[in-house]
Amino acid sequence: MPFVLDNSVATGWYIPDQATAYTQAVATRLETDRAIVPALWQLEFAKCAQNGVHQGETVMRHGLPIASQDGKLRDAALQAGVTLL
């Protein structure tokens, strides 16, 4: 059954100190299910990424670029110092 995905879960997939058994369980569920996100989800995620960069816990901590077609997300990624693919 589809479900609504909140950024408080998704950030746990990228920021180690926010990872929990629950965030992992939701990630596993997405292998067979789908999630719906609010319209502002991408902007919220970009803000979380920006906060992570400022706190030294960069979402792209592996030095990897982000792939996105969303203009606002790409702009926010650039402002956060994340390279685009």
C-alpha positions in Angstrom: 0.0 0.0 0.0 1.4 3.4 -0.9 2.3 5.7 2.0 3.4 9.3 2.5 7.1 9.7 3.0 8.4 12.5 5.3 11.9 14.0 5.1 12.6 13.0 8.7 12.8 9.4 7.4 14.6 10.1 4.1 17.4 12.1 5.8 18.2 9.1 7.9 19.3 7.4 4.7 22.0 10.0 4.1 22.9 11.5 7.5 24.4 8.8 9.7 23.4 10.2 13.1 19.7 10.3 11.9 19.7 6.7 10.7 17.5 4.3 12.8 16.1 0.8 12.4 12.8 2.6 11.4 14.5 4.6 8.5 16.1 1.3 7.3 12.7 -0.5 7.5 11.1 2.2 5.4 13.9 2.0 2.8 13.4 -1.7 2.6 9.6 -1.3 2.2 10.3 1.0 -0.8 11.8 -2.0 -2.6 8.2 -3.3 -3.1 6.0 -0.3 -2.4 5.8 3.3 -3.5 5.8 6.5 -1.6 4.0 9.7 -2.1 5.7 12.9 -1.0 4.2 16.4 -0.3 4.7 19.1 -2.9 7.4 20.8 -0.8 9.3 17.6 -0.2 12.2 18.4 -2.5 12.7 21.8 -1.0 12.6 20.4 2.5 15.1 17.8 1.5 17.4 20.4 0.0 17.1 22.4 3.2 18.1 19.3 5.2 21.0 18.8 2.9 22.1 22.4 3.3 21.9 22.1 7.1 23.9 18.9 6.9 26.6 20.7 4.9 26.8 23.5 7.5 27.0 20.9 10.3 29.7 18.9 8.6 27.4 16.0 7.8 27.0 16.6 4.1 24.3 14.5 2.4 26.7 13.9 -0.5 29.5 13.0 2.1 30.9 10.6 -0.4 31.7 13.5 -2.7 29.1 12.4 -5.3 27.1 14.7 -7.5 23.3 14.7 -7.3 21.1 13.8 -10.3 17.9 15.7 -10.5 15.7 17.4 -13.1 14.0 19.6 -10.6 15.2 23.1 -11.1 14.6 24.3 -7.5 16.3 21.2 -6.1 19.3 21.7 -8.4 19.5 25.4 -7.3 19.4 24.4 -3.7 22.0 21.8 -4.2 24.3 24.3 -5.8 23.8 26.7 -2.9 24.6 23.9 -0.5 27.9 23.2 -2.3 26.7 19.9 -3.8 27.9 19.1 -7.4 25.3 18.4 -10.0 25.5 15.4 -12.4 
